């Protein structure tokens, strides 16, 4: 619930340089997790010396799952292709006692061939419609020739059009594998979700191929590229960002300042992206400042996840100033009013953390432009700060501003804030406080004319 007094107190204290310790306490509640170490991702996982021995159980599991898929294709008109190994939960947590991936061996080629042949046979039947809504292959190495054959079959008929979800997670995709997936994306017209977590995307031409296929797509809105070590190649990162997907997840990619420069360049161009996750990377305060500057020219992004990075109160304040720059009324008006969710604090148990501080930050982000300006003019001190140097001739325009802004608002949601502001306008101090130099008069008059024109319209 909106609490005007609590928000007002928070804004005053925040602008006076307070809350620094509180922010650092929240960010550092689990410092060992907040500052991630430089780690290799599963995208660079190598076979151990005893991989054949460790691989035996996994291969048996894969063969059984392939047999189940073959039976499903044979008897059902609608089925999902799901081949997973060592998955402990929906968040693909790996079991501790097994190899994190089943490496391919020729013994499974026979079953892959039977599955592909059965899918192809069903798709060629004129009186049968084969609907495939989901493809999930997780923690099972896909050799290039197998993936190519599977993709060619899916591309050859009507079944491709029904695929809504593709998940190739930790399947050891490389250069040619990424290109094969790109071909599948191009013909999956109903595709909404694409997950390529824990794979290597280290070839520029393959990255461009994937980006082109995504950019031309009309339905896809979610792209997951976690644990892909994209921080190692910022140029490839920029190419993938330019896919124009609404939601991109880049968690756990070792992204540092070089990658942030590319991300800021992308966000500054005001692309159609609605959410970007940068959880658990190697971002610092300078990076947060760079992102905040880019967001001043962004009008679409709504969600930004920066949790578990090396960001202190300095970075937090830069981001909050981006959405509520209270240095002047014009600065407030020109702040970013689209970004309404910034995830910065580590997840805690319900009883942990400074709930009041987090609540103030959340409510501050939820305010629209009108509410921010009205909140800035809620008391005597604020009126003197923002309006003391406004030429008297412009006072009626400034007074009329909030009324014009709220007249068409549903349920008059801003009227209580308008009342709180207007009740102080009879202060003699406000009209006798004009002490600016005459040389500044025209500049300040023009500034407030600009504010009135921008905000009233």
C-alpha positions in Angstrom: 0.0 0.0 0.0 1.3 3.5 -0.9 2.6 5.4 2.2 3.3 9.0 1.2 5.0 9.9 4.5 7.4 6.9 4.4 8.3 7.6 0.8 8.8 11.2 1.4 11.1 10.5 4.4 13.0 8.0 2.4 13.6 10.4 -0.5 14.7 13.2 1.7 17.1 10.9 3.6 18.3 9.4 0.3 19.1 12.8 -1.3 21.0 13.8 1.9 23.4 10.9 1.5 21.8 8.7 4.1 21.0 4.9 3.8 24.5 4.1 2.6 25.2 1.7 5.4 21.7 0.2 5.1 22.1 -0.5 1.4 25.5 -2.1 2.0 24.1 -4.3 4.7 21.4 -5.5 2.4 23.7 -6.1 -0.5 26.3 -7.8 1.7 24.0 -10.0 3.7 25.8 -13.0 2.1 29.0 -11.5 0.7 30.4 -14.9 -0.3 27.6 -15.2 -2.8 27.4 -11.5 -3.8 30.9 -11.4 -5.2 31.1 -14.3 -7.6 34.5 -15.9 -8.2 35.9 -16.3 -11.7 34.7 -19.7 -12.6 34.5 -21.9 -15.7 31.0 -22.7 -16.8 29.7 -26.1 -17.9 30.0 -24.8 -21.4 33.7 -25.6 -21.1 33.3 -28.9 -19.3 35.8 -31.6 -20.4 35.6 -35.4 -20.2 37.3 -36.9 -17.2 39.9 -39.6 -17.6 37.4 -42.3 -16.4 34.5 -40.9 -18.4 33.6 -44.3 -20.0 33.1 -45.9 -16.7 31.2 -43.0 -15.3 29.2 -42.7 -18.5 27.7 -46.3 -18.5 24.8 -45.6 -16.2 23.9 -42.4 -18.0 23.9 -44.2 -21.4 21.5 -46.8 -20.1 19.2 -44.1 -18.9 19.3 -42.3 -22.2 18.5 -45.5 -24.1 15.4 -46.1 -21.9 14.2 -42.6 -22.5 14.8 -42.9 -26.3 12.6 -46.1 -26.3 9.9 -44.2 -24.4 10.0 -41.4 -26.9 9.7 -43.9 -29.8 6.6 -45.5 -28.2 5.1 -42.1 -27.7 5.6 -41.0 -31.3 4.1 -44.4 -32.5 0.9 -44.2 -30.6 0.2 -40.5 -29.9 -0.7 -37.7 -32.3 0.6 -35.2 -29.8 3.8 -35.7 -27.9 6.8 -33.9 -26.3 10.3 -34.9 -27.1 11.9 -35.0 -23.6 15.3 -36.5 -23.0 16.9 -35.5 -19.7 19.6 -36.9 -17.4 20.5 -36.1 -13.9 17.9 -33.4 -13.3 16.9 -33.0 -9.7 14.4 -30.2 -10.1 12.7 -27.9 -12.6 15.8 -25.6 -12.1 18.1 -28.3 -13.5 20.0 -28.9 -10.3 22.6 -31.7 -11.0 22.8 -34.7 -8.7 26.1 -34.8 -6.8 26.9 -38.5 -7.4 26.8 -38.6 -11.2 28.4 -37.1 -14.2 26.8 -33.8 -15.1 26.5 -34.8 -18.8 26.0 -38.1 -20.7 28.7 -38.2 -23.3 27.7 -39.7 -26.7 28.7 -43.2 -27.7 27.8 -45.1 -30.9 25.6 -47.5 -28.9 22.8 -45.0 -28.8 22.9 -44.2 -32.6 20.5 -47.1 -33.3 17.9 -45.6 -31.0 18.3 -42.1 -32.3 17.8 -43.5 -35.8 14.6 -45.3 -34.8 13.2 -42.2 -33.2 14.0 -40.0 -36.2 12.5 -42.6 -38.6 9.3 -42.9 -36.5 8.9 -39.1 -36.4 9.4 -38.9 -40.1 7.0 -41.7 -40.8 4.2 -40.1 -38.7 4.7 -36.8 -40.3 4.3 -38.3 -43.8 0.9 -39.8 -43.1 -1.7 -37.7 -44.9 -4.5 -38.5 -42.4 -2.4 -37.9 -39.2 -1.5 -34.5 -37.7 1.6 -34.8 -35.5 1.7 -32.1 -32.9 5.0 -31.5 -31.1 4.8 -28.7 -28.5 8.0 -29.1 -26.6 11.6 -30.3 -27.3 13.7 -30.7 -24.1 17.1 -32.3 -24.3 19.1 -31.7 -21.1 22.5 -32.9 -20.0 22.9 -35.3 -22.9 25.6 -34.6 -25.5 24.2 -34.1 -29.0 26.6 -35.0 -31.8 26.4 -32.6 -34.7 25.3 -35.3 -37.2 22.5 -36.4 -34.8 21.3 -32.9 -34.2 21.4 -32.1 -38.0 19.3 -35.2 -38.8 16.8 -34.4 -36.1 16.4 -30.8 -37.2 16.0 -31.8 -40.8 13.1 -34.0 -39.9 11.4 -31.4 -37.8 11.9 -28.9 -40.6 10.4 -31.2 -43.2 6.7 -31.1 -42.2 3.8 -29.6 -40.4 4.8 -30.7 -36.9 7.4 -28.0 -36.7 4.8 -25.3 -36.6 3.4 -26.4 -33.3 6.6 -26.3 -31.3 6.3 -23.6 -28.6 9.3 -24.5 -26.4 12.9 -25.6 -27.3 15.4 -26.4 -24.6 18.9 -27.6 -25.5 20.5 -27.4 -22.0 24.1 -28.6 -21.6 24.2 -30.7 -24.8 27.6 -29.6 -25.9 26.4 -27.4 -28.7 29.3 -25.9 -30.7 29.6 -24.0 -34.0 27.6 -26.3 -36.2 25.1 -27.1 -33.5 24.2 -23.5 -33.0 23.6 -23.2 -36.7 21.3 -26.3 -36.7 19.3 -24.8 -33.8 19.0 -21.6 -35.8 17.4 -23.5 -38.7 14.9 -25.1 -36.4 14.0 -21.7 -34.9 13.3 -20.3 -38.3 10.6 -22.8 -39.1 9.1 -23.1 -35.6 6.5 -20.4 -36.2 4.8 -20.7 -32.8 8.0 -20.9 -30.8 7.9 -18.7 -27.7 10.8 -20.0 -25.5 14.3 -20.9 -26.4 16.8 -22.2 -23.8 20.4 -22.7 -24.7 21.9 -22.7 -21.2 25.3 -24.3 -20.5 26.5 -24.4 -24.1 29.4 -22.7 -26.0 28.6 -19.9 -28.4 32.1 -18.8 -29.2 31.9 -18.5 -33.0 30.9 -15.1 -34.5 29.2 -16.5 -37.6 27.1 -19.0 -35.6 26.1 -16.2 -33.2 25.0 -14.0 -36.2 23.1 -16.9 -37.6 21.2 -17.4 -34.3 20.6 -13.7 -34.0 19.1 -13.4 -37.5 16.8 -16.3 -37.0 15.5 -14.8 -33.7 15.2 -11.3 -35.1 12.9 -12.5 -37.9 10.7 -14.4 -35.5 7.3 -13.0 -34.7 6.3 -15.0 -31.6 9.5 -15.8 -29.6 9.8 -13.6 -26.5 12.2 -15.5 -24.1 15.8 -16.4 -24.6 17.9 -18.1 -21.9 21.7 -18.0 -22.3 22.9 -18.7 -18.8 26.3 -20.3 -18.1 27.5 -19.7 -21.6 30.6 -17.7 -20.7 29.6 -14.9 -22.9 31.6 -12.5 -20.9 34.7 -13.9 -22.6 33.6 -12.5 -26.0 31.8 -9.1 -25.6 31.4 -8.8 -29.4 29.4 -12.1 -29.6 27.4 -10.9 -26.6 26.4 -7.7 -28.5 25.4 -9.7 -31.5 23.1 -12.0 -29.4 21.6 -9.0 -27.7 20.6 -7.6 -31.0 18.2 -10.5 -31.5 15.4 -8.1 -30.4 13.9 -10.6 -27.9 11.7 -9.2 -25.1 13.4 -11.2 -22.3 17.0 -12.2 -22.3 18.5 -14.1 -19.3 22.3 -13.7 -19.1 22.9 -15.0 -15.6 26.2 -16.6 -14.7 28.2 -15.5 -17.7 31.3 -14.0 -16.1 30.2 -10.6 -17.7 32.5 -7.8 -16.5 33.1 -4.2 -17.5 33.9 -5.0 -21.2 30.6 -6.9 -21.5 28.7 -4.1 -19.7 29.9 -1.6 -22.2 28.2 -3.6 -24.9 25.0 -4.1 -22.9 24.9 -0.3 -22.2 25.4 0.4 -25.9 22.5 -1.9 -26.7 20.1 -0.5 -24.0 20.9 3.1 -25.0 19.6 2.4 -28.5 16.1 1.9 -26.9 15.6 -1.7 -28.2 12.3 -3.7 -27.7 13.7 -5.6 -24.8 11.4 -5.6 -21.7 13.6 -7.5 -19.3 17.3 -8.4 -19.0 18.7 -10.6 -16.2 22.4 -10.1 -15.2 22.3 -12.0 -12.0 25.5 -13.5 -10.6 28.1 -11.8 -13.0 31.1 -9.6 -12.2 29.5 -6.2 -12.3 30.8 -3.4 -10.0 29.7 0.2 -9.1 31.2 1.7 -12.3 29.2 -0.8 -14.4 26.0 0.1 -12.5 26.7 3.8 -13.3 27.2 3.0 -17.0 24.0 1.1 -17.1 22.1 3.9 -15.3 23.4 6.4 -17.8 22.2 4.2 -20.7 18.8 3.8 -19.1 18.2 7.6 -19.2 17.7 7.1 -22.9 15.7 3.9 -22.7 11.9 4.0 -22.7 11.0 0.3 -22.9 12.9 -1.8 -20.3 10.8 -2.7 -17.3 12.8 -5.4 -15.4 16.5 -5.3 -14.6 18.1 -8.1 -12.4 21.5 -7.2 -10.9 21.5 -9.4 -7.9 24.6 -11.2 -6.7 27.1 -8.8 -8.3 29.9 -6.7 -6.7 27.6 -3.6 -6.4 27.6 -1.4 -3.3 25.4 1.6 -2.3 27.2 3.7 -4.9 25.8 1.6 -7.7 22.4 1.4 -6.1 22.1 5.2 -5.7 23.2 5.7 -9.4 20.4 3.4 -10.5 17.8 5.0 -8.2 18.8 8.5 -9.4 18.2 7.2 -13.0 14.6 6.6 -12.2 14.1 9.6 -9.8 16.6 12.4 -10.4 15.4 14.9 -7.8 17.9 17.7 -8.6 15.1 19.8 -10.3 11.6 19.4 -11.6 12.9 19.1 -15.1 15.3 16.3 -14.0 12.4 14.4 -12.4 10.4 14.8 -15.6 13.3 13.5 -17.7 14.0 10.5 -15.4 13.4 6.9 -16.6 9.7 6.2 -15.7 9.5 2.9 -17.5 11.9 0.8 -15.4 9.7 -0.3 -12.5 11.6 -3.4 -11.2 15.3 -3.4 -10.3 16.3 -6.6 -8.5 19.4 -5.7 -6.5 19.1 -7.4 -3.1 20.0 -11.1 -2.6 17.1 -13.4 -1.9 16.6 -13.8 1.8 14.3 -15.8 4.0 11.0 -14.0 4.7 12.1 -12.9 8.2 15.5 -11.5 6.9 16.5 -8.2 5.5 15.4 -4.6 6.0 11.8 -4.8 4.8 11.2 -1.1 5.2 14.1 -0.2 3.1 13.2 -2.7 0.4 9.6 -1.6 0.5 10.6 2.1 0.0 12.7 1.2 -3.0 10.0 -0.9 -4.5 7.3 1.8 -4.1 9.7 4.4 -5.4 10.1 2.4 -8.6 6.4 2.0 -9.0 5.7 5.7 -9.1 4.9 7.3 -12.5 6.1 10.7 -13.6 3.2 12.6 -12.1 3.4 10.9 -8.8 7.2 11.6 -8.6 6.7 15.3 -9.2 3.8 15.5 -6.8 5.8 13.7 -4.2 8.7 16.1 -4.6 6.4 19.0 -3.8 4.8 17.6 -0.7 6.1 19.9 2.0 7.3 23.5 2.7 11.0 22.6 2.3 10.4 21.0 -1.1 8.3 23.9 -2.4 11.0 26.3 -1.5 13.6 24.1 -3.1 11.9 23.6 -6.4 9.7 26.7 -6.8 11.4 29.6 -5.0 13.1 30.7 -8.2 10.1 30.2 -10.5 9.0 33.6 -12.0 5.8 34.7 -10.4 4.1 34.9 -13.8 4.6 31.2 -14.2 3.1 30.2 -10.9 -0.4 29.7 -12.2 1.0 27.3 -14.9 2.9 25.3 -12.3 -0.2 25.2 -10.0 -2.4 24.0 -12.9 0.1 21.3 -13.9 -1.0 18.6 -11.4 -4.7 19.3 -12.0 -4.2 18.8 -15.7 -2.2 15.7 -15.2 -4.7 13.9 -12.9 -8.0 14.9 -14.5 -8.1 11.8 -16.7 -6.5 9.4 -14.2 -8.7 6.4 -13.3 -10.3 6.8 -9.8 -8.4 10.1 -9.4 -5.6 8.1 -7.8 -3.4 11.2 -7.5 -5.9 13.6 -5.8 -4.6 13.0 -2.3 -1.1 13.9 -3.4 -2.4 17.0 -5.2 -4.1 18.2 -2.0 -0.9 17.6 0.0 1.0 19.8 -2.4 -1.6 22.6 -2.9 -2.2 23.2 0.8 1.2 24.9 1.1 0.8 27.3 -1.7 -0.5 30.1 0.5 2.9 30.5 2.2 4.1 34.1 2.0 7.6 32.7 2.2 7.2 31.1 -1.2 6.4 34.4 -2.9 9.0 36.4 -1.1 11.8 34.0 -1.6 12.9 35.1 -5.1 16.6 35.9 -4.7 18.1 34.6 -8.0 20.2 36.9 -10.1 18.5 38.8 -12.9 20.9 37.1 -15.4 19.4 33.8 -14.5 15.8 34.9 -14.9 15.4 34.1 -18.6 17.2 30.7 -18.3 15.1 29.6 -15.4 11.9 30.9 -16.9 12.7 28.9 -20.1 13.5 25.8 -18.0 10.1 25.9 -16.3 8.3 26.6 -19.6 10.0 23.5 -21.0 8.9 21.5 -18.0 5.3 22.7 -18.3 5.1 21.9 -22.0 6.6 18.5 -21.6 4.7 17.2 -18.6 1.3 18.8 -19.3 1.2 17.2 -22.7 
